[in-house]
Amino acid sequence: MASSPTASHKSAPPHTGHEFVMRFTSTPRGARLARLLVGERLDAWGIPYRSPAHETLSLLTGELCANAVQHGHVPGRDFRVRLTVTADVLRIEVTDTRTERRPADTPRSTTPPPESETGRGLLLVEHLATRWGVTPRTGAPGKTVWAELFMRRAVARSQIT
């Protein structure tokens, strides 16, 4: 568990370069906690609750963490979340230890049946993120699924609504 020393300072100017890294249990409860803590960090760093950027990145975090729990779970292994914020880009990375279950770099083009309770997560990620992808985990088995939200896109979305 690690975070930058400036992570808890609410007085820091927004979007100046922050990092938050933490491991979570590979359970639905761990995924919910990750989403909540990412939301808290965003607010503390000057990206307030209910802003388009905050809501979008929280949703992206929830989807990526849920996928790590559902598809990347290895008994006894945690998943890791890394959040970085710069002046231009919000980036969320979720790393799990399962190598053989890698999402396609582009989600299925077909929507699951309406009665299906699964199968829409990466479609949401593709729609909401400016960019997203999958990379091998460095130095150990597994993968990192990441998503980025460019701040200009988040601002433009808030002006539309």
Protein Blocks (a to p, Z undefined) as FASTA:
>chain_A
ZZdfklmmmkbcghibpaddddddddfklmmmmmmmmmmmmmmnopaghiaklmmmmmmm
mmmmmmmmmmmccghiacdddddddfkbccdddddfbfklccdfbdcfbdcdfklcghjl
mmmmmmmpmbdcddddehiacddddddddfklmmmmmmmZZ
